[in-house]
């Protein structure tokens, strides 16, 4: 029997939409009906986009800088990024090792497509940012979930050994982590790097929240001996500079990866919007004091929310990075989807069920504290009145 050609490609059969989208849609429906919702479910900065970025885009439009830029990105912007990587991340790179992408998610898409062949396995610390599993399966790879907390407690090397297979090709390494705010230390990075070198694996490093670290310091795994050639590191301007809708990210790598990445970027998007790149250049020129000030504001919000959650019986450890807390939800319901549903229905508090971030996230809820203090306090008041 002939199968109809009117079907989606089979490689998308295992690619699913996220629970976050479902939560967002329900919140939008409630607000459209006139309901007030305390939105702790989001994942973008509450700060406005810096004025120099906006003016850079406006000036580019006025000066008709709207034609195609090189698909790899404008040279001045790649030079500025390379300078930042050398001075802040400690990477010995030039502009030739930097490629602009349409946000950090596009950088990760390009990295997985460049590295994976059908049937390859990827070690993935879990819980994880929800699109990662789909990016791996979309590249016809298989994610192997490594429990992060257990790995830190019992040894990262032993955990990677336990979950690795002969088909393992890469490790996805995210720090600071979304959803739990865990920050891997240099010692953790050294363990992962040693395992990658021993097994001849590639590391895809996601450093989206590099500028939001409260305890300790951010450390880039690509700076370790023998890791430059086997690491593809992805970044975004979205979180640091409140540029989520402008879609600017970048990926850093060496050959043989650069040739493959250039092909994927060329034939997927052909580059980032030209005016947006001029705005991004202004972001890279901004003093780091701006980022340090924002980090302190996040810290204040973190501390207020963590205290309130613990007082409400939702056991919560202060995260070391990013802008999410990941409390246990057993007081409400042991099933995180049910707990999130109860909170939204009864208290109009929107969160994301922990299981959306992998099986290791079950029993938790993700709250974002990237909100105004007034919105956080209103949500806390609603939580105090809530009866499970």
NORQUI-V693122 format. One record per residue. N is the residue number from 1. RES is the residue in one letter. BURIAL is I if it has 9 or more other C-alpha atoms within 8 Angstrom, else O. D_LAST is the distance of its C-alpha to the last C-alpha in Angstrom with 1 decimal. Layout:
BEGIN
n->N res->RES burial->BURIAL d_last->D_LAST
n->N res->RES burial->BURIAL d_last->D_LAST
END
This chain:
BEGIN
n->1 res->X burial->O d_last->54.3
n->2 res->X burial->O d_last->54.0
n->3 res->X burial->O d_last->50.6
n->4 res->X burial->O d_last->50.1
n->5 res->X burial->O d_last->50.4
n->6 res->X burial->O d_last->47.7
n->7 res->X burial->O d_last->44.8
n->8 res->X burial->O d_last->42.9
n->9 res->X burial->O d_last->44.1
n->10 res->X burial->O d_last->42.8
n->11 res->X burial->I d_last->41.8
n->12 res->X burial->I d_last->38.9
n->13 res->X burial->O d_last->37.6
n->14 res->X burial->O d_last->35.2
n->15 res->X burial->I d_last->34.2
n->16 res->X burial->O d_last->30.9
n->17 res->X burial->O d_last->28.9
n->18 res->X burial->I d_last->26.0
n->19 res->X burial->I d_last->22.3
n->20 res->X burial->I d_last->22.5
n->21 res->X burial->O d_last->24.9
n->22 res->X burial->O d_last->22.5
n->23 res->X burial->I d_last->19.7
n->24 res->X burial->I d_last->22.5
n->25 res->X burial->O d_last->23.8
n->26 res->X burial->O d_last->20.5
n->27 res->X burial->I d_last->20.2
n->28 res->X burial->O d_last->23.9
n->29 res->X burial->O d_last->23.5
n->30 res->X burial->I d_last->20.8
n->31 res->X burial->I d_last->23.0
n->32 res->X burial->O d_last->26.0
n->33 res->X burial->O d_last->24.5
n->34 res->X burial->O d_last->24.2
n->35 res->X burial->O d_last->20.5
n->36 res->X burial->O d_last->19.6
n->37 res->X burial->I d_last->17.7
n->38 res->X burial->I d_last->17.0
n->39 res->X burial->I d_last->18.8
n->40 res->X burial->I d_last->18.1
n->41 res->X burial->I d_last->19.3
n->42 res->X burial->O d_last->23.0
n->43 res->X burial->O d_last->25.7
n->44 res->X burial->I d_last->28.6
n->45 res->X burial->I d_last->29.9
n->46 res->X burial->O d_last->29.2
n->47 res->X burial->O d_last->32.8
n->48 res->X burial->O d_last->35.5
n->49 res->X burial->I d_last->38.2
n->50 res->X burial->I d_last->41.0
n->51 res->X burial->O d_last->43.9
n->52 res->X burial->I d_last->46.6
n->53 res->X burial->I d_last->44.9
n->54 res->X burial->I d_last->44.9
n->55 res->X burial->I d_last->48.5
n->56 res->X burial->I d_last->49.6
n->57 res->X burial->I d_last->48.4
n->58 res->X burial->I d_last->50.0
n->59 res->X burial->O d_last->53.3
n->60 res->X burial->I d_last->53.4
n->61 res->X burial->I d_last->53.1
n->62 res->X burial->O d_last->55.8
n->63 res->X burial->O d_last->58.1
n->64 res->X burial->O d_last->57.6
n->65 res->X burial->I d_last->56.0
n->66 res->X burial->I d_last->54.4
n->67 res->X burial->O d_last->56.5
n->68 res->X burial->O d_last->55.5
n->69 res->X burial->I d_last->54.8
n->70 res->X burial->O d_last->55.4
n->71 res->X burial->I d_last->52.8
n->72 res->X burial->I d_last->52.2
n->73 res->X burial->I d_last->51.6
n->74 res->X burial->I d_last->53.8
n->75 res->X burial->O d_last->55.8
n->76 res->X burial->O d_last->55.1
n->77 res->X burial->I d_last->51.4
n->78 res->X burial->I d_last->51.7
n->79 res->X burial->I d_last->53.9
n->80 res->X burial->I d_last->51.4
n->81 res->X burial->I d_last->48.6
n->82 res->X burial->I d_last->51.0
n->83 res->X burial->I d_last->51.8
n->84 res->X burial->I d_last->48.1
n->85 res->X burial->I d_last->47.7
n->86 res->X burial->I d_last->50.7
n->87 res->X burial->O d_last->49.7
n->88 res->X burial->O d_last->46.0
n->89 res->X burial->I d_last->45.3
n->90 res->X burial->I d_last->48.6
n->91 res->X burial->I d_last->49.6
n->92 res->X burial->O d_last->53.3
n->93 res->X burial->I d_last->53.2
n->94 res->X burial->I d_last->55.2
n->95 res->X burial->I d_last->54.4
n->96 res->X burial->O d_last->55.6
n->97 res->X burial->I d_last->52.6
n->98 res->X burial->I d_last->50.1
n->99 res->X burial->I d_last->49.1
n->100 res->X burial->I d_last->47.1
n->101 res->X burial->I d_last->44.3
n->102 res->X burial->I d_last->42.2
n->103 res->X burial->I d_last->39.1
n->104 res->X burial->I d_last->37.8
n->105 res->X burial->O d_last->36.6
n->106 res->X burial->I d_last->40.2
n->107 res->X burial->I d_last->41.4
n->108 res->X burial->I d_last->39.2
n->109 res->X burial->I d_last->40.3
n->110 res->X burial->I d_last->43.9
n->111 res->X burial->I d_last->43.5
n->112 res->X burial->I d_last->42.0
n->113 res->X burial->I d_last->44.6
n->114 res->X burial->I d_last->47.3
n->115 res->X burial->I d_last->46.5
n->116 res->X burial->I d_last->45.3
n->117 res->X burial->O d_last->47.4
n->118 res->X burial->O d_last->46.1
n->119 res->X burial->O d_last->44.8
n->120 res->X burial->I d_last->44.2
n->121 res->X burial->I d_last->41.1
n->122 res->X burial->I d_last->39.1
n->123 res->X burial->I d_last->37.2
n->124 res->X burial->I d_last->33.9
n->125 res->X burial->I d_last->31.6
n->126 res->X burial->I d_last->28.0
n->127 res->X burial->I d_last->25.4
n->128 res->X burial->I d_last->27.6
n->129 res->X burial->I d_last->27.9
n->130 res->X burial->I d_last->27.3
n->131 res->X burial->O d_last->30.8
n->132 res->X burial->O d_last->32.6
n->133 res->X burial->O d_last->32.3
n->134 res->X burial->I d_last->33.6
n->135 res->X burial->I d_last->36.4
n->136 res->X burial->I d_last->37.5
n->137 res->X burial->I d_last->37.4
n->138 res->X burial->I d_last->39.1
n->139 res->X burial->I d_last->41.9
n->140 res->X burial->I d_last->42.1
n->141 res->X burial->I d_last->40.8
n->142 res->X burial->I d_last->38.3
n->143 res->X burial->I d_last->35.4
n->144 res->X burial->I d_last->35.1
n->145 res->X burial->I d_last->31.7
n->146 res->X burial->I d_last->32.2
n->147 res->X burial->I d_last->29.0
n->148 res->X burial->I d_last->29.3
n->149 res->X burial->O d_last->27.7
n->150 res->X burial->I d_last->29.6
n->151 res->X burial->I d_last->32.8
n->152 res->X burial->I d_last->32.6
n->153 res->X burial->O d_last->32.0
n->154 res->X burial->O d_last->34.6
n->155 res->X burial->I d_last->37.0
n->156 res->X burial->I d_last->37.2
n->157 res->X burial->I d_last->40.6
n->158 res->X burial->I d_last->39.7
n->159 res->X burial->I d_last->36.6
n->160 res->X burial->I d_last->38.7
n->161 res->X burial->O d_last->41.3
n->162 res->X burial->O d_last->38.9
n->163 res->X burial->I d_last->37.5
n->164 res->X burial->I d_last->40.8
n->165 res->X burial->O d_last->43.1
n->166 res->X burial->O d_last->46.8
n->167 res->X burial->O d_last->45.7
n->168 res->X burial->I d_last->43.7
n->169 res->X burial->I d_last->45.0
n->170 res->X burial->I d_last->42.6
n->171 res->X burial->I d_last->39.7
n->172 res->X burial->I d_last->37.2
n->173 res->X burial->I d_last->36.6
n->174 res->X burial->I d_last->34.0
n->175 res->X burial->I d_last->33.7
n->176 res->X burial->I d_last->31.7
n->177 res->X burial->I d_last->29.1
n->178 res->X burial->I d_last->26.6
n->179 res->X burial->I d_last->23.6
n->180 res->X burial->I d_last->23.4
n->181 res->X burial->I d_last->26.1
n->182 res->X burial->I d_last->28.3
n->183 res->X burial->I d_last->31.9
n->184 res->X burial->I d_last->34.6
n->185 res->X burial->I d_last->37.4
n->186 res->X burial->O d_last->41.1
n->187 res->X burial->O d_last->41.2
n->188 res->X burial->I d_last->38.6
n->189 res->X burial->I d_last->40.7
n->190 res->X burial->I d_last->43.8
n->191 res->X burial->I d_last->42.3
n->192 res->X burial->I d_last->41.3
n->193 res->X burial->I d_last->44.7
n->194 res->X burial->O d_last->46.7
n->195 res->X burial->I d_last->45.0
n->196 res->X burial->I d_last->45.7
n->197 res->X burial->I d_last->49.3
n->198 res->X burial->O d_last->49.8
n->199 res->X burial->O d_last->48.5
n->200 res->X burial->O d_last->50.0
n->201 res->X burial->I d_last->46.7
n->202 res->X burial->I d_last->45.8
n->203 res->X burial->I d_last->42.9
n->204 res->X burial->I d_last->41.0
n->205 res->X burial->I d_last->39.5
n->206 res->X burial->I d_last->36.8
n->207 res->X burial->I d_last->36.9
n->208 res->X burial->I d_last->35.1
n->209 res->X burial->I d_last->33.3
n->210 res->X burial->I d_last->36.4
n->211 res->X burial->I d_last->36.5
n->212 res->X burial->I d_last->32.9
n->213 res->X burial->I d_last->33.2
n->214 res->X burial->I d_last->32.2
n->215 res->X burial->O d_last->33.2
n->216 res->X burial->O d_last->36.5
n->217 res->X burial->O d_last->38.4
n->218 res->X burial->I d_last->38.2
n->219 res->X burial->I d_last->40.7
n->220 res->X burial->I d_last->42.3
n->221 res->X burial->I d_last->43.1
n->222 res->X burial->I d_last->46.1
n->223 res->X burial->I d_last->48.0
n->224 res->X burial->I d_last->48.3
n->225 res->X burial->O d_last->51.7
n->226 res->X burial->O d_last->52.2
n->227 res->X burial->I d_last->49.0
n->228 res->X burial->I d_last->50.5
n->229 res->X burial->O d_last->52.0
n->230 res->X burial->I d_last->49.1
n->231 res->X burial->I d_last->46.2
n->232 res->X burial->I d_last->45.1
n->233 res->X burial->I d_last->42.8
n->234 res->X burial->I d_last->40.8
n->235 res->X burial->I d_last->39.8
n->236 res->X burial->I d_last->38.5
n->237 res->X burial->I d_last->39.1
n->238 res->X burial->I d_last->35.8
n->239 res->X burial->I d_last->33.6
n->240 res->X burial->I d_last->36.2
n->241 res->X burial->I d_last->37.8
n->242 res->X burial->I d_last->35.2
n->243 res->X burial->I d_last->37.3
n->244 res->X burial->I d_last->34.8
n->245 res->X burial->O d_last->36.5
n->246 res->X burial->O d_last->40.0
n->247 res->X burial->I d_last->39.6
n->248 res->X burial->I d_last->41.7
n->249 res->X burial->I d_last->41.4
n->250 res->X burial->I d_last->44.0
n->251 res->X burial->I d_last->44.8
n->252 res->X burial->I d_last->47.2
n->253 res->X burial->I d_last->49.3
n->254 res->X burial->I d_last->52.9
n->255 res->X burial->O d_last->55.1
n->256 res->X burial->O d_last->54.8
n->257 res->X burial->I d_last->51.4
n->258 res->X burial->I d_last->52.6
n->259 res->X burial->O d_last->54.8
n->260 res->X burial->I d_last->52.1
n->261 res->X burial->I d_last->49.5
n->262 res->X burial->I d_last->52.1
n->263 res->X burial->O d_last->52.7
n->264 res->X burial->I d_last->49.0
n->265 res->X burial->I d_last->48.5
n->266 res->X burial->I d_last->51.8
n->267 res->X burial->O d_last->51.0
n->268 res->X burial->O d_last->47.3
n->269 res->X burial->O d_last->47.3
n->270 res->X burial->O d_last->50.8
n->271 res->X burial->I d_last->49.2
n->272 res->X burial->I d_last->47.1
n->273 res->X burial->I d_last->47.8
n->274 res->X burial->I d_last->50.8
n->275 res->X burial->I d_last->49.8
n->276 res->X burial->I d_last->46.4
n->277 res->X burial->I d_last->48.3
n->278 res->X burial->I d_last->50.2
n->279 res->X burial->I d_last->46.9
n->280 res->X burial->I d_last->45.7
n->281 res->X burial->I d_last->49.0
n->282 res->X burial->I d_last->48.2
n->283 res->X burial->I d_last->44.8
n->284 res->X burial->I d_last->46.6
n->285 res->X burial->O d_last->49.0
n->286 res->X burial->O d_last->46.4
n->287 res->X burial->O d_last->46.3
n->288 res->X burial->O d_last->43.6
n->289 res->X burial->O d_last->42.8
n->290 res->X burial->O d_last->40.7
n->291 res->X burial->I d_last->38.5
n->292 res->X burial->I d_last->38.3
n->293 res->X burial->O d_last->37.2
n->294 res->X burial->O d_last->34.4
n->295 res->X burial->I d_last->33.2
n->296 res->X burial->O d_last->32.9
n->297 res->X burial->O d_last->30.8
n->298 res->X burial->I d_last->28.4
n->299 res->X burial->I d_last->28.4
n->300 res->X burial->O d_last->27.4
n->301 res->X burial->I d_last->24.5
n->302 res->X burial->I d_last->23.5
n->303 res->X burial->I d_last->23.6
n->304 res->X burial->O d_last->21.6
n->305 res->X burial->I d_last->18.7
n->306 res->X burial->I d_last->18.8
n->307 res->X burial->O d_last->18.7
n->308 res->X burial->I d_last->15.7
n->309 res->X burial->I d_last->13.7
n->310 res->X burial->I d_last->14.9
n->311 res->X burial->O d_last->14.2
n->312 res->X burial->O d_last->10.5
n->313 res->X burial->O d_last->10.7
n->314 res->X burial->I d_last->11.4
n->315 res->X burial->I d_last->14.9
n->316 res->X burial->I d_last->17.4
n->317 res->X burial->O d_last->21.2
n->318 res->X burial->O d_last->23.3
n->319 res->X burial->I d_last->25.0
n->320 res->X burial->I d_last->28.8
n->321 res->X burial->I d_last->29.4
n->322 res->X burial->I d_last->28.4
n->323 res->X burial->I d_last->25.7
n->324 res->X burial->I d_last->22.4
n->325 res->X burial->I d_last->19.9
n->326 res->X burial->I d_last->18.3
n->327 res->X burial->I d_last->15.4
n->328 res->X burial->I d_last->13.9
n->329 res->X burial->I d_last->10.6
n->330 res->X burial->I d_last->10.2
n->331 res->X burial->I d_last->7.3
n->332 res->X burial->O d_last->5.3
n->333 res->X burial->I d_last->8.2
n->334 res->X burial->I d_last->11.8
n->335 res->X burial->I d_last->13.3
n->336 res->X burial->I d_last->13.5
n->337 res->X burial->I d_last->14.4
n->338 res->X burial->I d_last->11.5
n->339 res->X burial->I d_last->9.1
n->340 res->X burial->I d_last->11.4
n->341 res->X burial->O d_last->11.5
n->342 res->X burial->I d_last->7.9
n->343 res->X burial->I d_last->8.3
n->344 res->X burial->I d_last->11.7
n->345 res->X burial->O d_last->11.2
n->346 res->X burial->O d_last->8.7
n->347 res->X burial->I d_last->9.7
n->348 res->X burial->I d_last->13.0
n->349 res->X burial->I d_last->12.7
n->350 res->X burial->I d_last->15.0
n->351 res->X burial->I d_last->15.2
n->352 res->X burial->I d_last->17.2
n->353 res->X burial->I d_last->16.1
n->354 res->X burial->I d_last->18.0
n->355 res->X burial->I d_last->19.8
n->356 res->X burial->I d_last->21.6
n->357 res->X burial->I d_last->23.6
n->358 res->X burial->I d_last->24.7
n->359 res->X burial->I d_last->23.6
n->360 res->X burial->I d_last->23.5
n->361 res->X burial->I d_last->20.7
n->362 res->X burial->I d_last->18.3
n->363 res->X burial->I d_last->15.2
n->364 res->X burial->I d_last->15.3
n->365 res->X burial->I d_last->14.6
n->366 res->X burial->I d_last->17.6
n->367 res->X burial->I d_last->17.4
n->368 res->X burial->I d_last->20.9
n->369 res->X burial->I d_last->22.0
n->370 res->X burial->I d_last->25.2
n->371 res->X burial->I d_last->24.4
n->372 res->X burial->O d_last->26.0
n->373 res->X burial->O d_last->24.7
n->374 res->X burial->O d_last->24.0
n->375 res->X burial->I d_last->21.7
n->376 res->X burial->I d_last->19.9
n->377 res->X burial->O d_last->19.6
n->378 res->X burial->I d_last->18.3
n->379 res->X burial->I d_last->15.5
n->380 res->X burial->I d_last->14.7
n->381 res->X burial->O d_last->14.7
n->382 res->X burial->I d_last->12.2
n->383 res->X burial->I d_last->9.9
n->384 res->X burial->O d_last->10.7
n->385 res->X burial->O d_last->9.9
n->386 res->X burial->O d_last->6.4
n->387 res->X burial->O d_last->3.8
n->388 res->X burial->O d_last->0.0
END
